[in-house]
């Protein structure tokens, strides 16, 4: 049986550094001897330490000299305000079945998977969707990151 790299002293040091707000990368560098960032994150998760961690501001890297600076940042959106998503185009009459859809046809689904699904079938404009569906499907949700679930208010 091999000895664990997580000695009692290392675990205590991990707890102290984690509650100080250090990153997993910084903690791994300090603990050394085969402790990786992933090992630190795994141990933190197994010990349930992330729930008690104080929020800390994200440190930004300093701007490199000589590099062009970005123009003005866009104004911050209030949390309650959401941009209205573009309307989803109405399905064409009947749509296209799964077996009949071909390359170059929009794959936006219509219907309920339990009772039957058809696809838009219009000519593709971007990715796998027609222009109208691409505007909805490839839209970045408010706040920058997320998915279509966030856009639909389900996340």
NORWOLIN-V773177 format. One record per residue. N is the residue number from 1. OMEGA is omega in whole degrees, 0 to 359 (999 if undefined). Layout:
{{N OMEGA} {N OMEGA}}
This chain:
{{1 180} {2 179} {3 180} {4 176} {5 182} {6 175} {7 179} {8 179} {9 179} {10 179} {11 178} {12 179} {13 177} {14 180} {15 181} {16 182} {17 181} {18 181} {19 173} {20 179} {21 179} {22 177} {23 178} {24 179} {25 179} {26 180} {27 180} {28 179} {29 181} {30 181} {31 176} {32 176} {33 174} {34 177} {35 181} {36 176} {37 180} {38 178} {39 178} {40 181} {41 178} {42 180} {43 178} {44 180} {45 182} {46 180} {47 179} {48 183} {49 186} {50 180} {51 183} {52 183} {53 178} {54 177} {55 178} {56 180} {57 179} {58 179} {59 180} {60 177} {61 180} {62 181} {63 181} {64 180} {65 177} {66 179} {67 180} {68 179} {69 178} {70 175} {71 181} {72 178} {73 179} {74 181} {75 180} {76 179} {77 176} {78 185} {79 184} {80 185} {81 177} {82 176} {83 180} {84 180} {85 178} {86 181} {87 177} {88 180} {89 178} {90 180} {91 175} {92 184} {93 177} {94 182} {95 181} {96 181} {97 179} {98 181} {99 183} {100 184} {101 184} {102 176} {103 179} {104 178} {105 181} {106 182} {107 178} {108 184} {109 173} {110 176} {111 181} {112 181} {113 180} {114 184} {115 178} {116 181} {117 170} {118 182} {119 184} {120 177} {121 178} {122 179} {123 181} {124 176} {125 182} {126 179} {127 181} {128 188} {129 172} {130 184} {131 182} {132 180} {133 177} {134 179} {135 178} {136 187} {137 183} {138 180} {139 177} {140 181} {141 177} {142 181} {143 173} {144 186} {145 177} {146 184} {147 176} {148 177} {149 178} {150 179} {151 181} {152 179} {153 182} {154 182} {155 999}}
